[in-house]
Every structure is written in structure tokens, then in C-alpha cells.
Amino acid sequence: MTEIEKHIKECEHRVAVIVGSGFSKSDIGKENIRILTSAIEACKKQMPRKKGGVETYNCPSCDKMFTKESYPYCPWCGQAIDWGKHHF
């Protein structure tokens, strides 16, 4: 398990604890869940994902299309792209 995956699991665990404790009904609990959810989304974007498409590429995160295969990240949302055999 990578460090990013560990961070995601920890944030997901903390959200579950907040929800399980009933603290999620308070404003502070809701804010903590919002912050943790944002952290989870940011961490997931750092993990390379397989691209879609052939000549135009669809980001696996935001599904926006782009044509350059030379981007290591989606130019729209910043999702890291796993291009397989291609190197930068």
C-alpha cells in the first residue's frame, strides 16, 4: 500500500468515526467531514489512473477530453494520468 493509499484509508476511517459518533450532525462535524472528503479527493488525484480514448483522451476523473499524450496530469482537473509504456 502506497503512502497516498494509507492517507486515504486514514481519512475514510476518520469520516466513519465522525459519522458513527453522531458528531456529524454538528456544524464542526460537518466541516470536518467536508475537509476530510476534500483531502480524500486530492489524494486520489495524485494516484495515476489509466487513460481512456485513442486519439483524444478522456480524463478518468473529470471526463474532459484533451489531445496531447504528453501531459503527466489532466490539464483540466490535475488528475495524474497513467500512460502505461509512455515515459516523459
Backbone torsions as a table, in degrees:
resi	resn	phi	psi	omega
1	MET	NA	130.7	-179.8
2	THR	-75.7	167.9	177.9
3	GLU	-62.6	-39.5	179.6
4	ILE	-62.8	-44.1	178.6
5	GLU	-61.6	-37.1	177.5
6	LYS	-64.3	-42.1	178.6
7	HIS	-63.5	-41.5	179.0
8	ILE	-61.6	-47.0	-179.9
9	LYS	-60.2	-42.3	179.9
10	GLU	-63.9	-44.3	178.4
11	CYS	-64.0	-41.7	178.5
12	GLU	-63.2	-39.0	177.5
13	HIS	-63.5	-43.8	-179.7
14	ARG	-63.9	-38.5	176.2
15	VAL	-61.8	-45.0	-179.6
16	ALA	-61.3	-39.4	178.7
17	VAL	-64.9	-44.5	179.9
18	ILE	-61.8	-45.9	-179.3
19	VAL	-65.7	-43.5	-178.8
20	GLY	-65.7	-26.8	-178.0
21	SER	-85.1	-10.5	-176.4
22	GLY	84.9	-3.9	-179.0
23	PHE	-67.6	-17.6	-176.7
24	SER	-68.2	-12.6	179.5
25	LYS	-81.4	-17.9	179.5
26	SER	-83.5	160.4	178.6
27	ASP	-61.2	-41.0	180.0
28	ILE	-65.7	-41.6	177.7
29	GLY	-62.5	-43.3	178.3
30	LYS	-61.9	-41.4	179.1
31	GLU	-65.5	-41.8	178.0
32	ASN	-62.0	-41.6	178.3
33	ILE	-64.1	-41.6	178.5
34	ARG	-61.3	-43.9	179.7
35	ILE	-65.1	-45.8	179.9
36	LEU	-64.4	-39.5	178.5
37	THR	-64.0	-40.1	176.7
38	SER	-63.7	-40.3	178.2
39	ALA	-64.0	-40.9	178.3
40	ILE	-61.6	-46.8	-179.9
41	GLU	-62.0	-41.7	179.6
42	ALA	-65.3	-41.5	178.4
43	CYS	-64.3	-41.8	-179.3
44	LYS	-63.4	-31.9	178.8
45	LYS	-71.0	-20.4	178.6
46	GLN	-81.3	-13.3	-179.6
47	MET	-89.3	120.7	179.8
48	PRO	-59.3	138.9	176.8
49	ARG	-126.2	153.7	178.8
50	LYS	-64.5	142.8	178.3
51	LYS	-80.8	166.5	174.0
52	GLY	-121.1	165.5	177.0
53	GLY	87.9	176.2	-179.0
54	VAL	-120.0	-66.1	179.2
55	GLU	-96.5	-32.5	168.6
56	THR	-109.3	148.0	-172.8
57	TYR	-115.4	137.5	176.4
58	ASN	-103.1	128.7	175.8
59	CYS	-65.3	132.3	179.1
60	PRO	-70.8	-10.9	-179.1
61	SER	-98.4	-55.3	-175.7
62	CYS	-102.0	-9.6	178.0
63	ASP	66.4	12.5	175.5
64	LYS	-77.6	149.5	-176.8
65	MET	-95.9	148.4	172.1
66	PHE	-149.0	160.6	-171.8
67	THR	-108.6	-14.8	-178.6
68	LYS	-88.8	126.4	177.5
69	GLU	-85.2	-3.6	-176.0
70	SER	-85.2	-2.6	178.6
71	TYR	-78.2	126.4	172.9
72	PRO	-78.8	-14.3	179.8
73	TYR	-134.3	154.3	174.2
74	CYS	-62.5	128.5	-179.5
75	PRO	-69.4	-12.7	-178.3
76	TRP	-94.3	-48.3	-173.3
77	CYS	-118.0	-10.2	177.5
78	GLY	90.4	4.6	178.9
79	GLN	-61.4	128.6	174.5
80	ALA	-65.3	137.1	-176.5
81	ILE	-110.5	131.1	175.0
82	ASP	-93.8	105.3	-177.5
83	TRP	-90.4	6.9	178.7
84	GLY	72.7	-115.2	-174.4
85	LYS	-76.3	-15.8	-176.8
86	HIS	-74.4	137.7	-179.7
87	HIS	-119.0	154.2	-178.0
88	PHE	-107.7	NA	NA
